[in-house]
């Protein structure tokens, strides 16, 4: 009878012991160190990439490809379209590029395709071949409005007097 009792106690004790041990080990802080063994040129390459990214003033975005001209008088046509667009939209940038044998007129610097649609309908009415294309765009200039704090800004408790 006594042996049966100790067997039953040991059967109950072991699962409880294991559960307690797992809980204890789970709450111990894990300390691990990782050593990366790599070629030193990778660090140099990473530093060059960071320097280039900081110096670059372009990002991926969208522009409106207004028209493409080829042949005799293409350059004059392209610059006349650019001048017309600059008169209609003085706050937007217009770009003329030469990709042999084409003169291409691109318009605007838009971060999203939705922003590009803002002027696209008007330009499409003037130039039916206009399309929105992905391109590297210049960063938009910051305005005084961009530098203001938003209405929902909550200062830190240390700043409140």
N, C-alpha and C positions, 0 to 999 in steps of 0.2 A: 504494500500500500504506500509506504514511504517512497519507494523507487518510482512508482507511478506519478506521485506528486512532483518530484524533482524533474522528471521527464517533461511533464506538462509545463512547469515553470521555465525550463530551459527552452522549450519550443516557443513560448511566448516571449522570452527574454531576447533571443537572437534577432527576430525581426525588429523589435523595438530598439535594440542596440544598433542595428544597421541603419535604421531610419534616423536615429539620433546622430550617428556618425556622418551620414550624408548631409544632414542639415548643418552640422558643425563645419564640415569641409566647404559647403556651399557659401557660407558667410565669411570664410577666410579671404582676406584680400589677395588677389592674384598679382604676382609680380613676375614680369617677363621682360627680357631684353632681346632685342632683335639686332643683329649685326648684319648690315648690308655690305657685301663684298662686291664691288663693281669697279670698272675701269674709271680712272680719274677723268678721262675725256668726257664721260657722261655728265659730270658736274659742270665742266666747262661749257658743254652744249646747252645744258639747262640754264646757266647764267646768261649765255648769249641769247637764248630764246626770251628770257625775261627782259633783258635790255631792249631787244627788238620790239617786244610787245609794248613796253612803256614808251618807246620813241615813236611808234607808229600811231598815226592819228586817224586810222581807218578801221572800220568794222564791217562785218557782213551786213548787208541791207538790201534795199531795193531802189531802183531808178526807173524812170519812164523812158524807154527808147522811143524817141519821137519820130525820127526818120533816118534813112540811109541814102546817101547820094553816091553815084559812081559816074565816071566819065568826064567829059569836058564841061567845065563850069561847076563841078561838084563842090569845090571848096567855097566858091562864092555863094552858092545856094545854101550850103550848110551854115555859113556865118550869117546869112540873112535870116534864116530860121532862128538861129540863136539870138540875134538881136531882137526879133519879134517877140520871142518868149521872155526875154529880159524886160521888155517894155510891159508885157502883160502881167508878169509875176516878178516884180523887182526884188522881193525878199528871198526868192529861190535861186539856186545856182544852176547854171546850164553849162554842159560840157560838150566840146567838139573834139572827137578823137579821130585819128587817121589809122585805119587798119587796112592796109593796102589790098585792094584798090578802092576801099570804101571810106567815106567821111560819115561818121556816126554821131548823131546828136542825142545826148542823154540829158535828162532833166531831173533835178531834185536829189535830195539825200533823205531817204525814208528808212526808218528802222524796221517798220512792219509793212506788210503788203497793204493792210488796211489804211495806213497813213498815205500810201501812194495813190489809193483810190480817191483821195480828197480832190486832187487836181486832174486825175486821169480822164474823167468824163469830159471836161472842158477841152483838154488837149486832144482827145480822141475825136471831138467834133471838128477841130481844125485840121488834124492830121490823122486820117482814118487808119494808117498803118501803125499807129502808136501801140506799144505793148509795155507791160510791166516786166522788168527783168531783175534777176538777182545780180548784185554787183558789190564791190567794196566801196563803201561810202565814207565821206568825211564825217567826223563827229560833229553833231550839231553844236553851235556855239551856245554857251550858257548865258542866260539873261538874268536880270535882277530878280525876276519872278522865280526862277529856278533856285536861287540862293536863299529865298525866304523859307522860314520854317512853316511846315504845314499847319493847318488849323487844329488838327488832332494831336499835335505834339504835346507830350506831357514831360515837363522837366523832372530831373531827379529830385528826390526829397532833400538832398544837400543844397540844391540851388534855390529852393523855396525858402523865403525868409518869413 
